[in-house]
Amino acid sequence: MKIDILTDNRGVSELIGVLLMFAIAVIYLGILQSQFVPAWNKEIEASNFNIVYDDVLNMRQAIEDTAVYDMPRTAVLHISLDYPNRMFLHNARKPAASITALNDTQVTITYNTTYNGTSSTITNTMSTCTIKVKEEYNYYSVPEIIIEHGMIIGSDEIGKRNYTIDSPLLNNNEIDLSLLECNNMSVGTTSSMKLGLYPVSFNKADYSNASLSFSTNYPALWENYLMSIGFPSSSYSITGNTIKMFYSNASKLKITVTSINPPSNIVLTLTPTPTLTSTPTPVLTTIEVSPSVTTLNVSGNPVVSQVFTATAKNQNNAPMAGINISWTVRNSIVGSVSPVNAITDGNGNATTTFTEATAGTTMINATNRSVRGSAFVTVVYLCPDRDWYDRHDRWTSDGRCGNDDDDREWNGHGWNSGRGGGWH
C-alpha cells in the first residue's frame, strides 16, 4: 500500500522525539566540549605545573649535592603531559615545554684566609649558568621558572613581571653559593627530560674581609632580597647588572660548583692577589700522585702503611711550592691517611701516609680546590680468616694473621693440637 508521508501522521511524534533527543545530545556534547573540557584540562595542567615546580626545587638541591658528595646525579623534569581520552570529545594538542641553559653570568670572590699561620688572599672567578624552564600549556598560564645563583625566579611574560619564588642560601655572614657551569643550549620537547649533573668542586673555608661580585639578569630581585635579610646598604652596591657585596667580619665560605656537561680538569682559576709583573702568574694545573697504583700485602698482625706523594705543577709543568693539598680516602673502611692536609715543599711535593684497616680497594685523592690527583691502593690479607690473639687466649676474625707463638698449624684437613684457647 502506498503511503503519503505528507498526509499520513502516523509515527510523526516518535520521529520528532528522536530528533529532539539527538539535538539535546549534540547540545550537551557541545557544552562539554566548549566549557567543561577546557576546565578539566586546565586542572590537569595546574597539577602538572606543581610537579614541574617541585622538580625545579629538587634540581637546585641536586646541583648542590652533586658537588658536596662528589657523585654524578640526574635531575628529571616531568614536563610531559597527556590529556585523558574522552569519548566523543576532542582534546587540544599535546603541550610542549622548553629548557634553556645560558652561560651568561659571572661570579668573582676575593677573600683573606689563614692556614697554618700563613695569611693569603685568594681570588676565584668563573662563568656561571642560568637555567630556564618554560611550559607552554593550552589553558593554564604559568610563569617561566629560572634558577640563577641558587635563587629561583618566576618570570611572567604576559604581565612583564619578575618575582622571587624561593630565596638563595646567601646571607649576611656566610657566603653560601651553589653555582652551575654549562654550554649554551635550548631544547623544546613534549616528553620528560633528564639533565646529567657532574661534580666540579666543593670549597669550604674560614675567611675575613671578603668581597663578592656577580652579574645578574635580575638586579632588582637581588636588591630586594638583600634588603629583606637586612644586609647593610653600605656593604653592597649595584651598578647595572653587577652586584658587589662586602663582608668585613670573619665567617665561613662555602662554594659548590656543578656542571651539566662532563667537566674539564680546571674550572676555577685560583691565583694570588695580582701584582704588576711581566711574568705570567703561575696557576695550579695538575696534581700527580705517586705511586699511582699499589698493593699492600698484609701477612701479620703489624699494621701496614704506604707513603703517597702529591706533586703540584703549574701550566708550564713546573713544580709549585706552598700549595695546600687536602688528602682524602674515597672508601674510609679500607684505611685512612695522615696528615689530611699538607703544604708542598720547594720541589712541589707533599706527602701523607695511608694506613690499612681492612682488605679492599680504595682511591687516594689529593685535592686543591678544583684540581685533583688520584691513586689506587689495594689491601690484601695473606692469612686464614681466623687468627690467634694470645692476649685474651682466643682467635679473632678480623682478617689479620695470628702471632707466631701459637703452635697449632693447619694440616690441610684441620688444626693440629696446640696451646689452649678457642677458635671462632
Summary of the structure (lengths in Angstrom):
residues: 424
radius of gyration: 33.9
end to end distance: 109.9
largest distance: 126.8
contacts: 1212
relative contact order: 0.10
helix: 17%
strand: 45%
